[in-house]
Amino acid sequence: MRVISGSAGGIRLESVKGHEYRPTAERVKEALFNIIGSQLIDASFLDLYAGTGSIGIEALSRGALSCTFVEKSQKAVAIIRRNLDKTGLRDRAQILQCHVFYALNRLAEKRMSFDYIFLDPPYEKGMANRTLKEISSLALKLLTNSGIIIVEESKREKLHLEQNMILSRQETYGDTSISFIKPIFCNNGS
């Protein structure tokens, strides 16, 4: 596993040993960031279920202004820290070691918003849909007006969008599906 492009391009990242971790395949990661393209420059990025931090680190390497990593495993958080140090990107990163739903509520309370929210939960456990529902229940406070939610999941899992979300693009790579979801913000004059 390596950083594909940008300021840390080519640097090999540490990975977490164990069957519960499934790093994003390199070709999926490359396709994802080719789709985002230059819109990532100076963007704020939220990496949920961060694992080793590979996706968030790629975002930082390609010009994202900041990345907040959310991961509950102490072992994985230690690897995220080492990978950030190895790539020289730690000064633009924040790591929250906690459950994703706790982190989402905490970030919303702090009025933090992101240009990109990326989630790669365990496959086929319904976590992608539960996480989208939680983001929706927070009235999408975590997204900027042009923000995008990106979901990586098994192509066998059926994605259920909330009423305030629309699917703008979906791509499949082998067993993996990448969905780009845009929020629908209601402007009621308040």
C-alpha positions in Angstrom: 0.0 0.0 0.0 1.4 3.4 -1.0 0.5 7.0 -1.6 -0.2 7.2 -5.4 0.3 10.9 -6.2 1.0 14.3 -4.8 3.6 15.6 -2.3 3.9 12.2 -0.6 3.5 10.1 -3.8 5.4 6.8 -3.8 5.7 6.6 0.0 4.8 3.1 1.3 2.3 3.1 4.1 2.0 0.7 7.0 -1.0 -1.5 7.2 -3.0 -3.1 10.0 -2.7 -6.9 10.2 -5.9 -8.8 10.7 -8.9 -9.9 8.7 -11.1 -7.1 10.0 -9.2 -4.6 7.9 -9.7 -4.3 4.2 -7.6 -1.6 2.7 -9.0 0.2 -0.4 -7.5 -1.4 -3.5 -5.0 0.8 -5.2 -6.9 0.9 -8.5 -10.1 1.9 -6.6 -8.2 4.7 -4.8 -6.7 6.0 -8.0 -10.1 6.0 -9.7 -11.7 7.8 -6.8 -9.1 10.6 -6.8 -9.2 10.9 -10.5 -12.9 11.5 -10.3 -12.4 14.2 -7.6 -9.5 15.7 -9.5 -8.4 19.3 -8.8 -11.5 20.0 -6.7 -9.6 18.5 -3.8 -7.1 21.5 -3.6 -7.6 23.3 -0.3 -10.6 21.2 0.6 -11.5 19.8 4.0 -11.8 16.0 4.2 -13.4 13.7 6.7 -12.2 10.1 6.6 -14.6 7.9 8.5 -13.7 4.3 9.4 -10.2 5.4 8.5 -8.3 2.2 9.1 -4.7 2.9 8.2 -5.5 6.4 7.0 -4.7 5.6 3.4 -7.6 7.6 1.8 -7.2 10.7 4.0 -3.4 10.7 3.5 -3.9 10.4 -0.3 -6.3 13.4 0.0 -3.7 15.4 1.9 -0.9 14.4 -0.5 -3.0 15.7 -3.4 -3.7 19.1 -1.9 -6.5 18.8 0.6 -6.1 21.6 3.2 -7.0 19.3 6.2 -8.2 15.9 7.0 -10.0 14.5 10.1 -9.5 10.8 10.6 -12.1 8.9 12.6 -11.1 5.4 13.8 -12.0 3.5 17.0 -9.1 0.9 17.0 -6.1 2.0 19.1 -3.9 -0.2 16.9 -5.1 1.5 13.7 -4.8 5.0 15.2 -1.2 4.3 16.0 -0.6 3.3 12.4 -2.4 6.4 11.1 0.0 8.5 13.2 3.0 6.7 11.9 1.8 7.0 8.3 1.2 10.7 8.8 4.7 11.2 10.2 6.2 9.1 7.4 4.5 11.3 4.8 5.1 14.6 6.6 1.4 15.4 6.6 0.7 15.3 10.3 0.4 19.1 10.7 -2.7 19.1 8.5 -4.4 16.2 10.2 -6.7 15.6 13.2 -7.3 12.1 14.6 -10.4 11.2 16.6 -10.2 7.8 18.3 -13.8 6.9 18.9 -16.9 5.4 17.3 -18.0 7.1 14.1 -21.5 8.0 15.4 -20.0 9.7 18.5 -17.5 11.6 16.2 -20.2 12.8 13.8 -22.2 14.3 16.7 -19.1 15.8 18.3 -18.0 17.4 15.0 -21.6 18.8 14.4 -21.6 20.3 17.9 -18.4 22.0 17.1 -19.9 23.3 13.9 -17.2 21.7 11.7 -18.1 21.2 8.1 -16.3 19.4 5.3 -16.1 19.5 1.5 -15.7 15.7 1.4 -17.0 13.0 3.8 -15.5 9.6 2.9 -16.8 6.5 4.5 -15.6 2.9 4.1 -17.3 0.9 6.8 -17.1 -2.9 7.1 -18.7 -4.5 4.1 -22.1 -6.0 4.1 -23.0 -5.1 7.7 -25.4 -2.2 6.9 -23.0 0.4 8.3 -22.9 2.5 5.2 -26.7 3.0 5.4 -26.6 3.6 9.2 -23.9 6.2 8.7 -25.7 8.0 5.9 -28.8 8.1 8.1 -26.8 9.6 11.0 -25.3 12.3 8.7 -28.8 13.1 7.4 -30.2 13.3 11.0 -27.7 16.0 11.7 -29.4 18.0 8.9 -26.2 17.6 6.9 -24.5 20.2 9.2 -21.2 18.4 8.5 -21.1 19.3 4.8 -20.3 22.6 3.1 -22.9 23.8 0.6 -20.9 22.1 -2.2 -20.0 19.1 -0.1 -20.0 15.5 -1.3 -20.3 12.2 0.6 -18.4 9.4 -0.9 -19.3 5.8 0.1 -17.1 2.8 -0.6 -19.0 -0.5 -0.1 -19.5 -3.9 -1.5 -21.4 -3.9 -4.8 -23.7 -6.5 -3.2 -24.9 -4.0 -0.6 -28.0 -1.9 -1.5 -27.4 1.8 -0.7 -30.5 3.6 0.8 -30.3 7.4 0.4 -32.1 9.7 2.8 -34.6 12.2 1.5 -32.0 15.0 1.7 -29.5 13.2 -0.5 -29.1 12.4 -4.2 -26.8 10.0 -6.0 -24.7 11.9 -8.4 -22.4 9.2 -9.6 -21.7 5.5 -8.9 -18.8 3.4 -10.2 -18.0 -0.3 -9.7 -14.5 -1.8 -9.6 -14.6 -5.6 -9.1 -16.5 -6.2 -5.8 -16.3 -2.5 -4.8 -18.8 0.2 -5.4 -18.0 3.9 -5.0 -21.0 6.2 -4.7 -20.9 10.0 -4.8 -23.8 11.6 -2.9 -24.8 15.2 -2.9 -26.9 16.8 -0.2 -30.1 18.6 -0.9 -30.1 21.7 1.3 -33.5 23.3 2.0 -33.4 27.1 2.2 -36.4 28.2 4.1 -35.2 31.7 4.5 -33.9 31.3 8.1 
